């Protein structure tokens, strides 16, 4: 494994490229979609993806950040730790995904929109259940992490092209989330190895949730206000206005690309340098 001090520049650069590829693909899709969906359906699309992403703050973003840092400190036990995190991440993602779909139905009064959002929620569940993205980041194998992101982006764009060519509407577009999540899972398994096998470990689950809770709470407070604004905008001015806001939001995402990308590369390195290797798994093996 490349020492952190030697691989810092290269790893950070790969993190920038990986995050850039992920965000640019999403940005391109989002900016092109109004031509296919129309402004009203694009507004509904915006509501679905943002509400579901908001509900995945704890099981996805927060837990993954904590997991990446712990894998970086764990060293050779990282694959085992990544596998132990799968049940808690999958369970919480499922629960919050159902909550997000329920919130979509209540906010819009349209149960069909909640049903249409189910494939996108399934894609987020696959991402949260995927141990390989966190494992590759934590082990600082960012070249392979870039490969996983590339496969996921290509799969989403490919399915979107099929959807557009077939004339499918919003439901077909939201199915791209499931396609991307499945592609990332398979490519992660091929690039990350088979060591991250899911297993139940209540101690690991409890530790990860406790560590991730403050990050999730901060995200809920900061992003929650934005979700309230979107729901009010939909109720007062209709889905077209929400579509215009969604397009502007994609440009804001592009502006914040660089700091997010740097964090992808720096987080595992800083965790490995600042922390001391955990002896949890070594103790279990000795016992």
C-alpha angles and dihedrals in degrees: 000000000000113000112248094238092054098040098042098099096041093044093049090049091051089048090053091049093046094048091042092053091048095048098039092052090050091045093050092049093047094049093046096045097079088067090058103033103031123234097284096053090041088057090052089047090053092051093049097050096042096047092047092046089050091052090051093058094106103036095040119023101024099040092044093053091051091044094051091052092049093047089051090055094041097062111184092011092061096099091053091048092049090053092049090053094056098082095049094044093046094047095048092044090053093049095046092043091057088047090052094050089048090051090052091053093048095044095050101027086227115117090184091064090054090052091048089053093056095091091053090049088049089054091053089049090053090050092051091046092050110101094184103073091054091041094052092047093046092049089048093239091140095156089065090041087057088053092054092049091048093052091048092050094046091049092052093047092046094051090045090054090053091048093051093045091051092049095240116160135214095321091056093047092052089052088070089077092063091046092052093046092050092048091050091050094051095043090046090054091050095046101033101045131235098280096098096079116168114249137160116256115161092190093056091044093051093046094050094047093048091049094045097045096083091049091049093047091053091049092049092052096045098041096032092073089055091054091052090052091051093050091048091048090051092049096046105034104018135240095301091065090048089052091056090050090049092054091051090048091057090058090051088053089054091053092054092047099101099053091045091050093050091052090055090060100035102045099074092041094051091045091052094047098043099039132064119236113269117240096200098110095034089057091050092051092049090048 
